[in-house]
Amino acid sequence: MDVVAMFPLGSVLFPYTPLVLRVFEPRYLTMMGRLLDTEDPEFGVVLIERGREAGGGEERASIGTMARILQIEAGAADLYVVARGGERITVNTWREDDPHPMADVSTMAPLVWDDALTSLHREAERVVRRLATLASVLDEARWDPATALSDDAVVSAWQLAALAPLGEYDRFRLLGSTSLGGLLGGIIDLCLEEEPVLIARAADARDEDDGDL
Protein backbone atom coordinates (compact mmCIF):
# COMPACT_ATOMS: atom_id res chain seq x y z
CA MET A 1 0.00 0.00 0.00
CA ASP A 2 1.05 3.58 -0.69
CA VAL A 3 0.09 6.72 1.21
CA VAL A 4 -1.01 9.39 -1.26
CA ALA A 5 -2.51 12.86 -1.21
CA MET A 6 -6.16 12.76 -2.23
CA PHE A 7 -8.47 15.24 -3.96
CA PRO A 8 -12.16 14.20 -3.73
CA LEU A 9 -14.18 15.71 -6.58
CA GLY A 10 -17.75 15.82 -7.78
CA SER A 11 -16.74 14.08 -10.99
CA VAL A 12 -15.05 10.83 -12.01
CA LEU A 13 -11.57 10.82 -13.52
CA PHE A 14 -10.83 8.00 -15.97
CA PRO A 15 -7.35 6.70 -16.82
CA TYR A 16 -5.64 8.44 -19.76
CA THR A 17 -8.05 11.39 -19.72
CA PRO A 18 -7.41 15.05 -18.82
CA LEU A 19 -8.29 16.82 -15.61
CA VAL A 20 -8.33 20.60 -15.22
CA LEU A 21 -8.70 22.07 -11.75
CA ARG A 22 -8.92 25.51 -10.22
CA VAL A 23 -7.46 25.08 -6.74
CA PHE A 24 -8.37 27.76 -4.20
CA GLU A 25 -8.93 26.06 -0.83
CA PRO A 26 -5.91 26.56 1.48
CA ARG A 27 -5.65 22.84 2.24
CA TYR A 28 -5.35 21.94 -1.43
CA LEU A 29 -2.98 24.82 -2.14
CA THR A 30 -0.79 23.30 0.56
CA MET A 31 -1.15 19.89 -1.08
CA MET A 32 -0.07 21.21 -4.48
CA GLY A 33 2.90 22.98 -2.95
CA ARG A 34 4.03 19.76 -1.33
CA LEU A 35 3.53 17.75 -4.51
CA LEU A 36 5.63 20.17 -6.54
CA ASP A 37 8.54 19.35 -4.26
CA THR A 38 8.41 15.73 -5.43
CA GLU A 39 10.02 14.28 -8.54
CA ASP A 40 6.82 12.92 -10.08
CA PRO A 41 3.88 14.88 -8.60
CA GLU A 42 0.61 12.98 -8.55
CA PHE A 43 -2.45 12.68 -6.35
CA GLY A 44 -5.50 10.46 -6.06
CA VAL A 45 -8.96 11.49 -7.25
CA VAL A 46 -12.16 9.90 -5.92
CA LEU A 47 -15.80 10.74 -6.46
CA ILE A 48 -17.67 12.56 -3.72
CA GLU A 49 -20.71 10.39 -3.11
CA ARG A 50 -22.39 12.86 -0.77
CA GLY A 51 -21.48 16.42 0.11
CA ARG A 52 -19.68 19.24 -1.67
CA GLU A 53 -16.17 19.69 -3.03
CA ALA A 54 -15.39 22.71 -0.86
CA GLY A 55 -15.41 22.74 2.91
CA GLY A 56 -14.79 19.10 3.84
CA GLY A 57 -17.02 16.54 5.53
CA GLU A 58 -17.90 14.79 2.27
CA GLU A 59 -18.52 11.05 1.84
CA ARG A 60 -15.96 9.60 -0.56
CA ALA A 61 -15.93 6.66 -2.94
CA SER A 62 -13.49 3.81 -2.34
CA ILE A 63 -12.30 3.55 -5.96
CA GLY A 64 -10.49 6.31 -7.79
CA THR A 65 -7.71 7.24 -10.18
CA MET A 66 -4.24 8.65 -9.80
CA ALA A 67 -3.73 12.03 -11.49
CA ARG A 68 -0.27 13.02 -12.70
CA ILE A 69 0.34 16.78 -12.73
CA LEU A 70 1.36 18.08 -16.15
CA GLN A 71 1.16 21.83 -15.65
CA ILE A 72 0.43 24.38 -12.95
CA GLU A 73 -0.23 28.09 -13.42
CA ALA A 74 -0.49 30.50 -10.48
CA GLY A 75 -3.29 33.04 -10.25
CA ALA A 76 -3.71 35.85 -7.74
CA ALA A 77 -5.09 33.57 -5.02
CA ASP A 78 -5.45 30.21 -6.75
CA LEU A 79 -3.77 27.64 -8.95
CA TYR A 80 -4.81 26.19 -12.29
CA VAL A 81 -3.76 22.56 -12.51
CA VAL A 82 -3.69 20.36 -15.59
CA ALA A 83 -3.31 16.64 -14.87
CA ARG A 84 -3.87 13.32 -16.60
CA GLY A 85 -5.53 10.20 -15.26
CA GLY A 86 -3.23 7.27 -14.55
CA GLU A 87 -3.68 4.02 -12.65
CA ARG A 88 -6.93 3.14 -10.92
CA ILE A 89 -6.71 2.79 -7.17
CA THR A 90 -8.64 1.29 -4.29
CA VAL A 91 -8.74 3.27 -1.05
CA ASN A 92 -7.96 0.93 1.83
CA THR A 93 -7.89 3.44 4.69
CA TRP A 94 -8.52 7.15 4.99
CA ARG A 95 -6.02 8.93 7.22
CA GLU A 96 -6.47 12.15 9.17
CA ASP A 97 -6.42 15.23 6.94
CA ASP A 98 -2.96 16.86 6.95
CA PRO A 99 -4.44 19.42 6.22
CA HIS A 100 -5.70 17.84 2.98
CA PRO A 101 -7.11 14.30 2.64
CA MET A 102 -4.64 11.42 2.72
CA ALA A 103 -5.25 7.71 2.15
CA ASP A 104 -3.57 4.31 2.01
CA VAL A 105 -4.27 3.02 -1.49
CA SER A 106 -3.62 -0.05 -3.61
CA THR A 107 -3.29 -0.12 -7.38
CA MET A 108 -6.03 -1.90 -9.32
CA ALA A 109 -5.14 -4.29 -12.12
CA PRO A 110 -5.03 -2.59 -15.54
CA LEU A 111 -7.50 -3.69 -18.20
CA VAL A 112 -6.08 -5.85 -20.97
CA TRP A 113 -6.91 -5.74 -24.68
CA ASP A 114 -7.96 -8.77 -26.69
CA ASP A 115 -8.40 -8.62 -30.46
CA ALA A 116 -11.70 -10.45 -30.02
CA LEU A 117 -13.05 -7.16 -28.63
CA THR A 118 -12.53 -5.25 -31.88
CA SER A 119 -16.17 -5.32 -33.00
CA LEU A 120 -17.38 -4.41 -29.49
CA HIS A 121 -14.97 -1.48 -29.43
CA ARG A 122 -16.29 -0.24 -32.77
CA GLU A 123 -19.88 -0.52 -31.57
CA ALA A 124 -19.05 1.38 -28.39
CA GLU A 125 -17.47 4.17 -30.41
CA ARG A 126 -20.47 4.34 -32.75
CA VAL A 127 -22.96 4.55 -29.87
CA VAL A 128 -20.91 7.05 -27.86
CA ARG A 129 -20.37 9.41 -30.79
CA ARG A 130 -24.07 9.27 -31.62
CA LEU A 131 -25.06 10.17 -28.07
CA ALA A 132 -22.34 12.79 -27.70
CA THR A 133 -23.63 14.46 -30.85
CA LEU A 134 -27.14 14.46 -29.39
CA ALA A 135 -25.82 15.87 -26.10
CA SER A 136 -24.02 18.63 -28.00
CA VAL A 137 -27.38 19.80 -29.35
CA LEU A 138 -28.40 20.29 -25.71
CA ASP A 139 -25.06 21.94 -24.88
CA GLU A 140 -24.27 19.04 -22.55
CA ALA A 141 -21.44 17.31 -24.39
CA ARG A 142 -18.38 16.66 -22.23
CA TRP A 143 -16.06 16.66 -25.22
CA ASP A 144 -16.39 17.49 -28.90
CA PRO A 145 -18.26 14.47 -30.37
CA ALA A 146 -15.66 14.30 -33.14
CA THR A 147 -12.72 14.06 -30.71
CA ALA A 148 -10.01 11.84 -32.12
CA LEU A 149 -9.25 8.70 -30.13
CA SER A 150 -5.89 7.16 -29.34
CA ASP A 151 -4.56 4.38 -31.57
CA ASP A 152 -4.08 2.35 -28.38
CA ALA A 153 -7.25 0.31 -27.87
CA VAL A 154 -7.11 0.38 -24.06
CA VAL A 155 -6.53 4.13 -23.96
CA SER A 156 -9.33 4.77 -26.47
CA ALA A 157 -11.75 2.62 -24.47
CA TRP A 158 -11.25 4.87 -21.45
CA GLN A 159 -11.55 7.91 -23.69
CA LEU A 160 -14.92 6.62 -24.88
CA ALA A 161 -16.02 6.28 -21.25
CA ALA A 162 -15.07 9.92 -20.73
CA LEU A 163 -16.76 11.06 -23.95
CA ALA A 164 -20.05 9.33 -23.16
CA PRO A 165 -22.70 11.80 -21.88
CA LEU A 166 -23.46 9.93 -18.67
CA GLY A 167 -24.09 10.90 -15.07
CA GLU A 168 -21.33 10.60 -12.49
CA TYR A 169 -22.67 7.47 -10.83
CA ASP A 170 -22.85 5.69 -14.17
CA ARG A 171 -19.30 6.86 -14.86
CA PHE A 172 -18.27 5.51 -11.47
CA ARG A 173 -19.73 2.11 -12.40
CA LEU A 174 -17.57 2.13 -15.53
CA LEU A 175 -14.48 3.08 -13.52
CA GLY A 176 -14.85 -0.13 -11.51
CA SER A 177 -14.89 -2.39 -14.60
CA THR A 178 -12.88 -5.59 -14.12
CA SER A 179 -12.32 -6.32 -17.82
CA LEU A 180 -12.07 -4.33 -21.02
CA GLY A 181 -15.01 -6.23 -22.44
CA GLY A 182 -17.01 -5.28 -19.37
CA LEU A 183 -16.02 -1.64 -19.79
CA LEU A 184 -17.01 -1.53 -23.46
CA GLY A 185 -20.24 -3.44 -22.85
CA GLY A 186 -21.06 -1.17 -19.93
CA ILE A 187 -20.49 1.92 -22.04
CA ILE A 188 -22.90 0.61 -24.69
CA ASP A 189 -25.58 -0.46 -22.20
CA LEU A 190 -25.51 2.77 -20.20
CA CYS A 191 -25.54 4.92 -23.34
CA LEU A 192 -28.51 3.03 -24.76
CA GLU A 193 -30.34 3.55 -21.47
CA GLU A 194 -29.60 7.26 -21.63
CA GLU A 195 -30.47 7.72 -25.31
CA PRO A 196 -34.30 7.91 -24.97
CA VAL A 197 -33.90 10.53 -22.25
CA LEU A 198 -31.70 12.70 -24.45
CA ILE A 199 -34.00 12.24 -27.43
CA ALA A 200 -37.01 13.34 -25.37
CA ARG A 201 -35.18 16.37 -24.03
CA ALA A 202 -33.99 17.34 -27.50
CA ALA A 203 -37.60 17.10 -28.73
CA ASP A 204 -38.77 19.29 -25.83
CA ALA A 205 -36.10 21.83 -26.67
CA ARG A 206 -37.22 21.92 -30.30
CA ASP A 207 -40.86 22.38 -29.23
CA GLU A 208 -39.86 25.32 -27.01
CA ASP A 209 -37.92 26.90 -29.86
CA ASP A 210 -40.91 26.49 -32.17
CA GLY A 211 -43.15 28.07 -29.56
CA ASP A 212 -40.94 31.17 -29.45
CA LEU A 213 -41.46 31.87 -33.14
ChimeraX commands (.cxc) that place a marker at each C-alpha (Angstrom):
marker #1 position 0.00,0.00,0.00 radius 0.5
marker #1 position 1.05,3.58,-0.69 radius 0.5
marker #1 position 0.09,6.72,1.21 radius 0.5
marker #1 position -1.01,9.39,-1.26 radius 0.5
marker #1 position -2.51,12.86,-1.21 radius 0.5
marker #1 position -6.16,12.76,-2.23 radius 0.5
marker #1 position -8.47,15.24,-3.96 radius 0.5
marker #1 position -12.16,14.20,-3.73 radius 0.5
marker #1 position -14.18,15.71,-6.58 radius 0.5
marker #1 position -17.75,15.82,-7.78 radius 0.5
marker #1 position -16.74,14.08,-10.99 radius 0.5
marker #1 position -15.05,10.83,-12.01 radius 0.5
marker #1 position -11.57,10.82,-13.52 radius 0.5
marker #1 position -10.83,8.00,-15.97 radius 0.5
marker #1 position -7.35,6.70,-16.82 radius 0.5
marker #1 position -5.64,8.44,-19.76 radius 0.5
marker #1 position -8.05,11.39,-19.72 radius 0.5
marker #1 position -7.41,15.05,-18.82 radius 0.5
marker #1 position -8.29,16.82,-15.61 radius 0.5
marker #1 position -8.33,20.60,-15.22 radius 0.5
marker #1 position -8.70,22.07,-11.75 radius 0.5
marker #1 position -8.92,25.51,-10.22 radius 0.5
marker #1 position -7.46,25.08,-6.74 radius 0.5
marker #1 position -8.37,27.76,-4.20 radius 0.5
marker #1 position -8.93,26.06,-0.83 radius 0.5
marker #1 position -5.91,26.56,1.48 radius 0.5
marker #1 position -5.65,22.84,2.24 radius 0.5
marker #1 position -5.35,21.94,-1.43 radius 0.5
marker #1 position -2.98,24.82,-2.14 radius 0.5
marker #1 position -0.79,23.30,0.56 radius 0.5
marker #1 position -1.15,19.89,-1.08 radius 0.5
marker #1 position -0.07,21.21,-4.48 radius 0.5
marker #1 position 2.90,22.98,-2.95 radius 0.5
marker #1 position 4.03,19.76,-1.33 radius 0.5
marker #1 position 3.53,17.75,-4.51 radius 0.5
marker #1 position 5.63,20.17,-6.54 radius 0.5
marker #1 position 8.54,19.35,-4.26 radius 0.5
marker #1 position 8.41,15.73,-5.43 radius 0.5
marker #1 position 10.02,14.28,-8.54 radius 0.5
marker #1 position 6.82,12.92,-10.08 radius 0.5
marker #1 position 3.88,14.88,-8.60 radius 0.5
marker #1 position 0.61,12.98,-8.55 radius 0.5
marker #1 position -2.45,12.68,-6.35 radius 0.5
marker #1 position -5.50,10.46,-6.06 radius 0.5
marker #1 position -8.96,11.49,-7.25 radius 0.5
marker #1 position -12.16,9.90,-5.92 radius 0.5
marker #1 position -15.80,10.74,-6.46 radius 0.5
marker #1 position -17.67,12.56,-3.72 radius 0.5
marker #1 position -20.71,10.39,-3.11 radius 0.5
marker #1 position -22.39,12.86,-0.77 radius 0.5
marker #1 position -21.48,16.42,0.11 radius 0.5
marker #1 position -19.68,19.24,-1.67 radius 0.5
marker #1 position -16.17,19.69,-3.03 radius 0.5
marker #1 position -15.39,22.71,-0.86 radius 0.5
marker #1 position -15.41,22.74,2.91 radius 0.5
marker #1 position -14.79,19.10,3.84 radius 0.5
marker #1 position -17.02,16.54,5.53 radius 0.5
marker #1 position -17.90,14.79,2.27 radius 0.5
marker #1 position -18.52,11.05,1.84 radius 0.5
marker #1 position -15.96,9.60,-0.56 radius 0.5
marker #1 position -15.93,6.66,-2.94 radius 0.5
marker #1 position -13.49,3.81,-2.34 radius 0.5
marker #1 position -12.30,3.55,-5.96 radius 0.5
marker #1 position -10.49,6.31,-7.79 radius 0.5
marker #1 position -7.71,7.24,-10.18 radius 0.5
marker #1 position -4.24,8.65,-9.80 radius 0.5
marker #1 position -3.73,12.03,-11.49 radius 0.5
marker #1 position -0.27,13.02,-12.70 radius 0.5
marker #1 position 0.34,16.78,-12.73 radius 0.5
marker #1 position 1.36,18.08,-16.15 radius 0.5
marker #1 position 1.16,21.83,-15.65 radius 0.5
marker #1 position 0.43,24.38,-12.95 radius 0.5
marker #1 position -0.23,28.09,-13.42 radius 0.5
marker #1 position -0.49,30.50,-10.48 radius 0.5
marker #1 position -3.29,33.04,-10.25 radius 0.5
marker #1 position -3.71,35.85,-7.74 radius 0.5
marker #1 position -5.09,33.57,-5.02 radius 0.5
marker #1 position -5.45,30.21,-6.75 radius 0.5
marker #1 position -3.77,27.64,-8.95 radius 0.5
marker #1 position -4.81,26.19,-12.29 radius 0.5
marker #1 position -3.76,22.56,-12.51 radius 0.5
marker #1 position -3.69,20.36,-15.59 radius 0.5
marker #1 position -3.31,16.64,-14.87 radius 0.5
marker #1 position -3.87,13.32,-16.60 radius 0.5
marker #1 position -5.53,10.20,-15.26 radius 0.5
marker #1 position -3.23,7.27,-14.55 radius 0.5
marker #1 position -3.68,4.02,-12.65 radius 0.5
marker #1 position -6.93,3.14,-10.92 radius 0.5
marker #1 position -6.71,2.79,-7.17 radius 0.5
marker #1 position -8.64,1.29,-4.29 radius 0.5
marker #1 position -8.74,3.27,-1.05 radius 0.5
marker #1 position -7.96,0.93,1.83 radius 0.5
marker #1 position -7.89,3.44,4.69 radius 0.5
marker #1 position -8.52,7.15,4.99 radius 0.5
marker #1 position -6.02,8.93,7.22 radius 0.5
marker #1 position -6.47,12.15,9.17 radius 0.5
marker #1 position -6.42,15.23,6.94 radius 0.5
marker #1 position -2.96,16.86,6.95 radius 0.5
marker #1 position -4.44,19.42,6.22 radius 0.5
marker #1 position -5.70,17.84,2.98 radius 0.5
marker #1 position -7.11,14.30,2.64 radius 0.5
marker #1 position -4.64,11.42,2.72 radius 0.5
marker #1 position -5.25,7.71,2.15 radius 0.5
marker #1 position -3.57,4.31,2.01 radius 0.5
marker #1 position -4.27,3.02,-1.49 radius 0.5
marker #1 position -3.62,-0.05,-3.61 radius 0.5
marker #1 position -3.29,-0.12,-7.38 radius 0.5
marker #1 position -6.03,-1.90,-9.32 radius 0.5
marker #1 position -5.14,-4.29,-12.12 radius 0.5
marker #1 position -5.03,-2.59,-15.54 radius 0.5
marker #1 position -7.50,-3.69,-18.20 radius 0.5
marker #1 position -6.08,-5.85,-20.97 radius 0.5
marker #1 position -6.91,-5.74,-24.68 radius 0.5
marker #1 position -7.96,-8.77,-26.69 radius 0.5
marker #1 position -8.40,-8.62,-30.46 radius 0.5
marker #1 position -11.70,-10.45,-30.02 radius 0.5
marker #1 position -13.05,-7.16,-28.63 radius 0.5
marker #1 position -12.53,-5.25,-31.88 radius 0.5
marker #1 position -16.17,-5.32,-33.00 radius 0.5
marker #1 position -17.38,-4.41,-29.49 radius 0.5
marker #1 position -14.97,-1.48,-29.43 radius 0.5
marker #1 position -16.29,-0.24,-32.77 radius 0.5
marker #1 position -19.88,-0.52,-31.57 radius 0.5
marker #1 position -19.05,1.38,-28.39 radius 0.5
marker #1 position -17.47,4.17,-30.41 radius 0.5
marker #1 position -20.47,4.34,-32.75 radius 0.5
marker #1 position -22.96,4.55,-29.87 radius 0.5
marker #1 position -20.91,7.05,-27.86 radius 0.5
marker #1 position -20.37,9.41,-30.79 radius 0.5
marker #1 position -24.07,9.27,-31.62 radius 0.5
marker #1 position -25.06,10.17,-28.07 radius 0.5
marker #1 position -22.34,12.79,-27.70 radius 0.5
marker #1 position -23.63,14.46,-30.85 radius 0.5
marker #1 position -27.14,14.46,-29.39 radius 0.5
marker #1 position -25.82,15.87,-26.10 radius 0.5
marker #1 position -24.02,18.63,-28.00 radius 0.5
marker #1 position -27.38,19.80,-29.35 radius 0.5
marker #1 position -28.40,20.29,-25.71 radius 0.5
marker #1 position -25.06,21.94,-24.88 radius 0.5
marker #1 position -24.27,19.04,-22.55 radius 0.5
marker #1 position -21.44,17.31,-24.39 radius 0.5
marker #1 position -18.38,16.66,-22.23 radius 0.5
marker #1 position -16.06,16.66,-25.22 radius 0.5
marker #1 position -16.39,17.49,-28.90 radius 0.5
marker #1 position -18.26,14.47,-30.37 radius 0.5
marker #1 position -15.66,14.30,-33.14 radius 0.5
marker #1 position -12.72,14.06,-30.71 radius 0.5
marker #1 position -10.01,11.84,-32.12 radius 0.5
marker #1 position -9.25,8.70,-30.13 radius 0.5
marker #1 position -5.89,7.16,-29.34 radius 0.5
marker #1 position -4.56,4.38,-31.57 radius 0.5
marker #1 position -4.08,2.35,-28.38 radius 0.5
marker #1 position -7.25,0.31,-27.87 radius 0.5
marker #1 position -7.11,0.38,-24.06 radius 0.5
marker #1 position -6.53,4.13,-23.96 radius 0.5
marker #1 position -9.33,4.77,-26.47 radius 0.5
marker #1 position -11.75,2.62,-24.47 radius 0.5
marker #1 position -11.25,4.87,-21.45 radius 0.5
marker #1 position -11.55,7.91,-23.69 radius 0.5
marker #1 position -14.92,6.62,-24.88 radius 0.5
marker #1 position -16.02,6.28,-21.25 radius 0.5
marker #1 position -15.07,9.92,-20.73 radius 0.5
marker #1 position -16.76,11.06,-23.95 radius 0.5
marker #1 position -20.05,9.33,-23.16 radius 0.5
marker #1 position -22.70,11.80,-21.88 radius 0.5
marker #1 position -23.46,9.93,-18.67 radius 0.5
marker #1 position -24.09,10.90,-15.07 radius 0.5
marker #1 position -21.33,10.60,-12.49 radius 0.5
marker #1 position -22.67,7.47,-10.83 radius 0.5
marker #1 position -22.85,5.69,-14.17 radius 0.5
marker #1 position -19.30,6.86,-14.86 radius 0.5
marker #1 position -18.27,5.51,-11.47 radius 0.5
marker #1 position -19.73,2.11,-12.40 radius 0.5
marker #1 position -17.57,2.13,-15.53 radius 0.5
marker #1 position -14.48,3.08,-13.52 radius 0.5
marker #1 position -14.85,-0.13,-11.51 radius 0.5
marker #1 position -14.89,-2.39,-14.60 radius 0.5
marker #1 position -12.88,-5.59,-14.12 radius 0.5
marker #1 position -12.32,-6.32,-17.82 radius 0.5
marker #1 position -12.07,-4.33,-21.02 radius 0.5
marker #1 position -15.01,-6.23,-22.44 radius 0.5
marker #1 position -17.01,-5.28,-19.37 radius 0.5
marker #1 position -16.02,-1.64,-19.79 radius 0.5
marker #1 position -17.01,-1.53,-23.46 radius 0.5
marker #1 position -20.24,-3.44,-22.85 radius 0.5
marker #1 position -21.06,-1.17,-19.93 radius 0.5
marker #1 position -20.49,1.92,-22.04 radius 0.5
marker #1 position -22.90,0.61,-24.69 radius 0.5
marker #1 position -25.58,-0.46,-22.20 radius 0.5
marker #1 position -25.51,2.77,-20.20 radius 0.5
marker #1 position -25.54,4.92,-23.34 radius 0.5
marker #1 position -28.51,3.03,-24.76 radius 0.5
marker #1 position -30.34,3.55,-21.47 radius 0.5
marker #1 position -29.60,7.26,-21.63 radius 0.5
marker #1 position -30.47,7.72,-25.31 radius 0.5
marker #1 position -34.30,7.91,-24.97 radius 0.5
marker #1 position -33.90,10.53,-22.25 radius 0.5
marker #1 position -31.70,12.70,-24.45 radius 0.5
marker #1 position -34.00,12.24,-27.43 radius 0.5
marker #1 position -37.01,13.34,-25.37 radius 0.5
marker #1 position -35.18,16.37,-24.03 radius 0.5
marker #1 position -33.99,17.34,-27.50 radius 0.5
marker #1 position -37.60,17.10,-28.73 radius 0.5
marker #1 position -38.77,19.29,-25.83 radius 0.5
marker #1 position -36.10,21.83,-26.67 radius 0.5
marker #1 position -37.22,21.92,-30.30 radius 0.5
marker #1 position -40.86,22.38,-29.23 radius 0.5
marker #1 position -39.86,25.32,-27.01 radius 0.5
marker #1 position -37.92,26.90,-29.86 radius 0.5
marker #1 position -40.91,26.49,-32.17 radius 0.5
marker #1 position -43.15,28.07,-29.56 radius 0.5
marker #1 position -40.94,31.17,-29.45 radius 0.5
marker #1 position -41.46,31.87,-33.14 radius 0.5
marker link #1:1,2 radius 0.2
marker link #1:2,3 radius 0.2
marker link #1:3,4 radius 0.2
marker link #1:4,5 radius 0.2
marker link #1:5,6 radius 0.2
marker link #1:6,7 radius 0.2
marker link #1:7,8 radius 0.2
marker link #1:8,9 radius 0.2
marker link #1:9,10 radius 0.2
marker link #1:10,11 radius 0.2
marker link #1:11,12 radius 0.2
marker link #1:12,13 radius 0.2
marker link #1:13,14 radius 0.2
marker link #1:14,15 radius 0.2
marker link #1:15,16 radius 0.2
marker link #1:16,17 radius 0.2
marker link #1:17,18 radius 0.2
marker link #1:18,19 radius 0.2
marker link #1:19,20 radius 0.2
marker link #1:20,21 radius 0.2
marker link #1:21,22 radius 0.2
marker link #1:22,23 radius 0.2
marker link #1:23,24 radius 0.2
marker link #1:24,25 radius 0.2
marker link #1:25,26 radius 0.2
marker link #1:26,27 radius 0.2
marker link #1:27,28 radius 0.2
marker link #1:28,29 radius 0.2
marker link #1:29,30 radius 0.2
marker link #1:30,31 radius 0.2
marker link #1:31,32 radius 0.2
marker link #1:32,33 radius 0.2
marker link #1:33,34 radius 0.2
marker link #1:34,35 radius 0.2
marker link #1:35,36 radius 0.2
marker link #1:36,37 radius 0.2
marker link #1:37,38 radius 0.2
marker link #1:38,39 radius 0.2
marker link #1:39,40 radius 0.2
marker link #1:40,41 radius 0.2
marker link #1:41,42 radius 0.2
marker link #1:42,43 radius 0.2
marker link #1:43,44 radius 0.2
marker link #1:44,45 radius 0.2
marker link #1:45,46 radius 0.2
marker link #1:46,47 radius 0.2
marker link #1:47,48 radius 0.2
marker link #1:48,49 radius 0.2
marker link #1:49,50 radius 0.2
marker link #1:50,51 radius 0.2
marker link #1:51,52 radius 0.2
marker link #1:52,53 radius 0.2
marker link #1:53,54 radius 0.2
marker link #1:54,55 radius 0.2
marker link #1:55,56 radius 0.2
marker link #1:56,57 radius 0.2
marker link #1:57,58 radius 0.2
marker link #1:58,59 radius 0.2
marker link #1:59,60 radius 0.2
marker link #1:60,61 radius 0.2
marker link #1:61,62 radius 0.2
marker link #1:62,63 radius 0.2
marker link #1:63,64 radius 0.2
marker link #1:64,65 radius 0.2
marker link #1:65,66 radius 0.2
marker link #1:66,67 radius 0.2
marker link #1:67,68 radius 0.2
marker link #1:68,69 radius 0.2
marker link #1:69,70 radius 0.2
marker link #1:70,71 radius 0.2
marker link #1:71,72 radius 0.2
marker link #1:72,73 radius 0.2
marker link #1:73,74 radius 0.2
marker link #1:74,75 radius 0.2
marker link #1:75,76 radius 0.2
marker link #1:76,77 radius 0.2
marker link #1:77,78 radius 0.2
marker link #1:78,79 radius 0.2
marker link #1:79,80 radius 0.2
marker link #1:80,81 radius 0.2
marker link #1:81,82 radius 0.2
marker link #1:82,83 radius 0.2
marker link #1:83,84 radius 0.2
marker link #1:84,85 radius 0.2
marker link #1:85,86 radius 0.2
marker link #1:86,87 radius 0.2
marker link #1:87,88 radius 0.2
marker link #1:88,89 radius 0.2
marker link #1:89,90 radius 0.2
marker link #1:90,91 radius 0.2
marker link #1:91,92 radius 0.2
marker link #1:92,93 radius 0.2
marker link #1:93,94 radius 0.2
marker link #1:94,95 radius 0.2
marker link #1:95,96 radius 0.2
marker link #1:96,97 radius 0.2
marker link #1:97,98 radius 0.2
marker link #1:98,99 radius 0.2
marker link #1:99,100 radius 0.2
marker link #1:100,101 radius 0.2
marker link #1:101,102 radius 0.2
marker link #1:102,103 radius 0.2
marker link #1:103,104 radius 0.2
marker link #1:104,105 radius 0.2
marker link #1:105,106 radius 0.2
marker link #1:106,107 radius 0.2
marker link #1:107,108 radius 0.2
marker link #1:108,109 radius 0.2
marker link #1:109,110 radius 0.2
marker link #1:110,111 radius 0.2
marker link #1:111,112 radius 0.2
marker link #1:112,113 radius 0.2
marker link #1:113,114 radius 0.2
marker link #1:114,115 radius 0.2
marker link #1:115,116 radius 0.2
marker link #1:116,117 radius 0.2
marker link #1:117,118 radius 0.2
marker link #1:118,119 radius 0.2
marker link #1:119,120 radius 0.2
marker link #1:120,121 radius 0.2
marker link #1:121,122 radius 0.2
marker link #1:122,123 radius 0.2
marker link #1:123,124 radius 0.2
marker link #1:124,125 radius 0.2
marker link #1:125,126 radius 0.2
marker link #1:126,127 radius 0.2
marker link #1:127,128 radius 0.2
marker link #1:128,129 radius 0.2
marker link #1:129,130 radius 0.2
marker link #1:130,131 radius 0.2
marker link #1:131,132 radius 0.2
marker link #1:132,133 radius 0.2
marker link #1:133,134 radius 0.2
marker link #1:134,135 radius 0.2
marker link #1:135,136 radius 0.2
marker link #1:136,137 radius 0.2
marker link #1:137,138 radius 0.2
marker link #1:138,139 radius 0.2
marker link #1:139,140 radius 0.2
marker link #1:140,141 radius 0.2
marker link #1:141,142 radius 0.2
marker link #1:142,143 radius 0.2
marker link #1:143,144 radius 0.2
marker link #1:144,145 radius 0.2
marker link #1:145,146 radius 0.2
marker link #1:146,147 radius 0.2
marker link #1:147,148 radius 0.2
marker link #1:148,149 radius 0.2
marker link #1:149,150 radius 0.2
marker link #1:150,151 radius 0.2
marker link #1:151,152 radius 0.2
marker link #1:152,153 radius 0.2
marker link #1:153,154 radius 0.2
marker link #1:154,155 radius 0.2
marker link #1:155,156 radius 0.2
marker link #1:156,157 radius 0.2
marker link #1:157,158 radius 0.2
marker link #1:158,159 radius 0.2
marker link #1:159,160 radius 0.2
marker link #1:160,161 radius 0.2
marker link #1:161,162 radius 0.2
marker link #1:162,163 radius 0.2
marker link #1:163,164 radius 0.2
marker link #1:164,165 radius 0.2
marker link #1:165,166 radius 0.2
marker link #1:166,167 radius 0.2
marker link #1:167,168 radius 0.2
marker link #1:168,169 radius 0.2
marker link #1:169,170 radius 0.2
marker link #1:170,171 radius 0.2
marker link #1:171,172 radius 0.2
marker link #1:172,173 radius 0.2
marker link #1:173,174 radius 0.2
marker link #1:174,175 radius 0.2
marker link #1:175,176 radius 0.2
marker link #1:176,177 radius 0.2
marker link #1:177,178 radius 0.2
marker link #1:178,179 radius 0.2
marker link #1:179,180 radius 0.2
marker link #1:180,181 radius 0.2
marker link #1:181,182 radius 0.2
marker link #1:182,183 radius 0.2
marker link #1:183,184 radius 0.2
marker link #1:184,185 radius 0.2
marker link #1:185,186 radius 0.2
marker link #1:186,187 radius 0.2
marker link #1:187,188 radius 0.2
marker link #1:188,189 radius 0.2
marker link #1:189,190 radius 0.2
marker link #1:190,191 radius 0.2
marker link #1:191,192 radius 0.2
marker link #1:192,193 radius 0.2
marker link #1:193,194 radius 0.2
marker link #1:194,195 radius 0.2
marker link #1:195,196 radius 0.2
marker link #1:196,197 radius 0.2
marker link #1:197,198 radius 0.2
marker link #1:198,199 radius 0.2
marker link #1:199,200 radius 0.2
marker link #1:200,201 radius 0.2
marker link #1:201,202 radius 0.2
marker link #1:202,203 radius 0.2
marker link #1:203,204 radius 0.2
marker link #1:204,205 radius 0.2
marker link #1:205,206 radius 0.2
marker link #1:206,207 radius 0.2
marker link #1:207,208 radius 0.2
marker link #1:208,209 radius 0.2
marker link #1:209,210 radius 0.2
marker link #1:210,211 radius 0.2
marker link #1:211,212 radius 0.2
marker link #1:212,213 radius 0.2
view
